[in-house]
Amino acid sequence: MSTLTSPALTGILDSALQSADSAEFRAQDWFTILRQQGWHTFQSLPMPKRDDEKWRFSDTRTLSLAGYAVAPAPSDAEVAKLFVRSQFISRPAGLIVHVDGHCIHKPALAPELTAQGVIFESMTDAIRHHPALLKEYLLKHKAGLGGDKFLALHQAWLRSGYLLHIPKGVVVTQPFVSIHWTLAEGAAVFPHALIIADELAQTTIHDFHLSAQPAARALAISACDIYAGNGAKIHRLAVQGWSSTTQSFQIDNTCGGRDALISSVHAAVGSRRARLENIVRIDGPGADIRLYGISVASGEQELFKNALLDKSRTIFSGLIKVAPEAQRTDAYQTNRNLLLSPEAEADSLPGLEIEANDVKCSHGATTGQVNPDELFYLRARGIPLAVAQELLAQGFLEEILAKVENDEAAATVREMLRVKFHQI
């Protein structure tokens, strides 16, 4: 495992934007400007404080970006090992693998997908090959839920991730898979997913954010833009499995057109601090957008449906925005928390912004402990307390895991959950 010795993250960005990194994309002036705008916005915004309504449940005193840097490319030996570890979904429509922000494997799409105009490329390649698509869709919406400073830094360092574009009427049944590993100690990574399904298109994408070393400290500021055209269908699984010493900030924007279906499952099983912000925009009548999430928090982690142990804490923040033209919208947002320790804590910040007058929108949150009768039933049959809690928590989370349509992907998440419980 390599260790970073380069200057602090924010200290090198000014020069990086002016030198080698921007030279890589010199032909794409719009992209250099986009990154510079992100850096200037980052500099102008203060770090979040607890008196900010959107951060009032977070311990902002421990928020720090010091001590991280963009990592150099991994060695050939490290690339070979991590590529082998990335082969856990068989026969994907395409596979992209990044290590510390460097793309180590590019997908080879089937000829029929290429002939239909399907695009699945690393962000670095997409910047060169598809600037028009990126100009139209990339980072068109602000964070809106408190993560503006982090999204600005993400924009400034944007270079890794992928573009997935499914043209009108094209249906892809096999999942596309993106895996982003952190490896170096103190690495800063900024994965970006841009997913576009045109009218009546259908696709499935699995995102895995993983750490190669269980104790390697890292900073991950990730973002995802999802656009589903009229009648399009997108199924997404996003798995956050960073190390227990990683700070993770994920900011997602989801937009659905008329009669679109977007189903997104987030599974958070790692990191020291994890914050997920998700903004949904319903841009047409009949759109069906379903966001599901699970997290298992332990230790003193700050991290949909949550199972909490030890002194862990989860903070749910979600916002549904209904455009004026999206009449007859039926939206429901719920956050359910299972407390497995008397010291665990769960906080919820659901939100609605409704600009239409013929809608049905609501939100709710529940927090409770393990049913003592269920726990007694298992203990009475000789099952140890820790195992009994694990079984009950797995049953609690299974409702969400059942939404994952790919059996291999669901099995991967279940195994990650099993390992997480056994580490506690």
N, C-alpha and C positions, 0 to 999 in steps of 0.2 A: 504494500500500500504506500502510495506517495504522500508526502506532506508538503503543504504550500509554504513558500518562503517569500512570496511576492507581497507588495504593499497592500494595505487595507483596501477593501472593495471600493469605497467611495473616493478614496484618495487617488486612484489610478484611472477613474472613468474619464475625466476631462481629457487627458492625454490619449486614452484609448480611442475616443471618438474622433480625434484629430489625426491619428496615425494609422498603424497597420490594420486595425479592425475595420475602420471605415474604408480603407483602401480596398479591402476585400469586396466591398459592395459599391465601389466608386461610381459605377455606371448607374446605380440606383440612388440618385440624389434624394428622391422622396423618402427613402428609407433612412438615410443619414439624418435628414431633417426630423423624421419621426422620432428617432432615438434622441436627438438633441433636445427636442421638445420635452420628452420624458425626463431627461436629466435636469432641465431647467425647472420643470414642475416639481420634481423630487426635492431640489434645493430650496424651493420656495415654501414647501409645506413643513409644518412642525411634526415632530414625532407625536403619535397619539398619547393622550393623557386620560386619566381615569375620569376626569370631569366631563369628557366628551361622552354624550349619551350613548353613542355606538360602541364605546369601549368601557362602559361603567362596570362591567362584570369582570374585566381583565386586569391582571396585575401588570400595568404598563411600566412599572419601575424596572422590570427585568428585560424590557424590550431593548435590544441593541443590535446594530448591524456591524459592530466593530469585530475585527479579527477574521473576516472572511475575504476570500479572493476567488477570482475565476481561475479554475485549475488548468494546467497544461494538458495536452492530449495524453491519454493513457498509453502504456507500453504495449507492444504487440502481444506479449504474454498475458497481460491483463485483459486485453481485448478478446483474445481467444477464450479465456476462462469465462468471461461474462457473456459472450455470445452463446456458449454452451448452456449456461444457466438461464438463458432467455428462451429456450426451446420448450416451453411448457404448454403452449397452445398448438395443437396439431393442425396442419393444413389451413393456416390463415389466408385470407385474401391478399394480405401484404403485411410485412413485419418491418418496423423501423426500431433501431436500438441506438440509444445515446448513452454515453458515459461522461459524467461531469460536463455536460453541454456539448460534447463532441459526438457527431454521428459516426458510429462504427459499422453500421449495417443499413444499407438502403434497400427498399423493397424491389422485388422483381415481379411485377404484376402479370397475371395471365394475359395472353395476347387478346382474348376476347374482351377483357376489361379495358385494356389500352385502346382497342378499336372503338369501344363505346364512349371514349373520352374521359374515363375515370382517372382522377389525379390523386396519388398518394405519395407525397414527396417530403423530404426533410425541409424545414423552414429555410435553411440556407439555400437549397436548390430552388424552392418556390419563389424566393426573392428575385432570383435571376430569371426564372422561366415563366412566372405567372404574376408579374407586377400588377396587372389590371385587377385581378381577383383580390389581391391583398389590399390594394388601395380602396376597393369597394367595401371590404368586410373587416379588415384587421383593426382591432382596438377602436371600434367606433363608439363604444359606450364607456362611461366612467364607472368607477367602482360603486359609489353610491351608498355603501354600508360601512364606511369607515376605513377602508383599505386603500384610499387614494394615493397615499405616499408610497405604499408598497407596489401598487400597480404602476406608478410612475417610474420607480426603479426597475421594475420588470421591463417596461417599455424601453428604457435607456439601454438595457443590456440584452434586449431581444435578439436572438440569433439561433436558438435551438427550438426543437419541437417539430411540428408537421402541419401540412395542409392536406385535408381530405375533401375532395370535391366530387360529388356524384351528380352527373348531368340529368336533365329532365327525363323522367320515365325509366331510368336505369335502376334495376333491382339487384343488389349484391347480397347474397344469403350468407356467405362465409364472413367471419369477423375480420376487420382490420385490427392489427395489434401494434401498440407503441409502448416501448419499455424504456424508461429513463433511470439509469443507475447513478448514484453518487458513490465515489470511491476515495478521493483524496481527503485528508484531514483538513477541515476548514473550507471545503469547496462551497462556492456559491453557484447555484444553477437557476435558470429562468425558463423552464419549459413552457411552450405555448402551443395550444391545440386550436386550429381553425377548421371547423367542420361545417361543410355546406352541402345540403341536399336540395337540389332544385325541385321544381314542381313534380309531384308523383314519384320522386326517387325514394329508394329505401336502402338503408345501410346500418351496420352494427360496428361499433368501435370499442376496443378495450384499451384503456390507459393504465399502465402500472408504473408507479413511482416507487423505486426500491433503493435500499442501501446495500452495497456489496459487503460492507463491514458493519457489524452490529453496533460498534461503539464509535464509529467515525462521526465527528461533529460536522454539520453542514447547515447551510441556509438555502431553502428552496422557496422561491417566489414564483408560483405557477399561475397561468391564466388559460381560460378556454372560452372561445366564442363559438356558439352553435347557432346555425341558421337553418330552419326547415321551411322550404317554400310551400306553396299551397298543395295540400294533400300529401306532402312528403312524410316519411317515417324515419326516425333516427332512434336507435337504441344504443346507449352508452353505459359502460361500466368504468368507473374511475377508482383505482385502488391506491391508497396512500400507505405505503409500508416503509417509510423512512426510518432511520435509526432512532433510538431513544434519546439521542443528543442533538437531533435536528430541529431547527425552527422551520415550520412550514406555514406558508400563507398561500391560499388558493382562492382565486377570484374568477367566478364563472358568470358569463352572460349568455342567456338562452332566449332565442327569438323564434316564435312559431307563427306561420301564416295561416290563412284560412284552411280549416280541416286538417291541419298538420298534427302529427303525433310525435312527441318527444318523450322518451322514457329514459331517465338517467338514475343510475344507482351509484352512490358514493360509499366506499368502505374505507374507514380510517382506522388503521390498527397500529400505527407507529407515530414517531416524533415525540419530542419533549413538549413543544408547544405547537398546536395546529389550529389554524383559523380558516374556516371555509365561508366565503361570502357567495351567495347565489342570487342573481337577479333574473327574473323571468319577465319577458315582454310578450304579451299576447297581441299580435298585430292583425288578427282577422277572426271573424266568427267561426265557431266550430273547432278551434284549436284545442288539442288535448295534450297538456304538458304535465308529466308525472315525475316528480323528484323524490327519490327515496334515498335514505342514508343510514348507515350504521357506523358506530365507533365503539371501540373498547378502550377505555382510558384506565391507566394504572399509575402507581407512584404519585407524582404531583403534576401529571399532564393537564394541560388545558386543551381541549379539542373543540331529523331525522330520527334515528332510533339509537339510543346510546346505552351501553352497559358500563357502569362506573365502579371501580374498585379503589381501595386504599384512600388516599387523599386527593384523588383525581377530580377534575372539574371539566364540564363541557359547557360551551356557550353556543347556542343555536341562534343564528341571525339569518332571516330569510325575508325576501321582499317580492311580492307579486304586483306587477304593474299592468293595468288593463287600459289599452289605448281607446280613444273615443269611438273608433269604428268597430271595436271588438264586442258588439252587443251579444247578449245571451251567453256570456261567459259563465261557466260554473267552475269555480276554483276553491280548493280547500287545502290548507296548509296545517300539518300537524307535526308535533315534536313529542316523542315519548321517551322517557328516561327510566332506566332500571338501576337503582342504587344497590350495590352489593357491599357497601361499607357505610357505617354511620357517619364517617368523615367525608364521604363523597358529596359533591354538590353539582346541581344542574341548573342552568339559567337559560331562559328562552326569550328571544326578541323577534317575534314574528311581525310582519308588516304588510299592509295592503295600500296601494295607490290606485284608485279607481277613477277613470275619466269617462266611463260609459254609464248610462242610466238604466240599462236593462241587464243586470248581472246578478249572479248569486255567488258571493265570495265570503269566506269565513276562515278563521284560524283557531287553533287550540293547542294546548300543551299539557302533558301529564307527567308527573314524577312520582315514583313509588318504589318501595323496597320489594324484595323477594317475598312471594306469598309464603307465610310461615307454615301453612298446612302442606304445601308442596315440598318445602324443604324438609319438614318432619317426615313425610312419606319416604323420601329418598334416604334420609339418615337412618330411619328405622330398619332399612334393608341393608345396613352396613356400609353405605356409601359415604366416604369421608366428606367433610364439609366443603373443602375446596372443589372436589369433583362434583358434588351436588350443585354448587353454585355455577360451575362451568356448564353443566347440563341444562340448567334452567336458563342461563344466559343464552346459550346456543339456541334453545327453543324460542326465546324471545326475539332473537335476531333472524331466525329462519324465515319469518314472514317476509323480510326484505330480500334475503338471499334467493328466495324462490322467484323473485322478479328477474334474476339473471338468466337469460335464455340459453347461454352456452354452458353445458355441463362441466367442461374442463375449467372454464373461468370460475364458475361457482365453487368447484372443488378446490381450486387454488386459494380462494378467499377463506373457505372453511379451514383449510390446513393452516393458513396464516393466523386465524383466530385461535385454533387449537394450540399453536406454538406460543401465542401471546399469553393465553391462560396458564400454560405450563411454566412460563417465565416469572410468573407473579408469586 
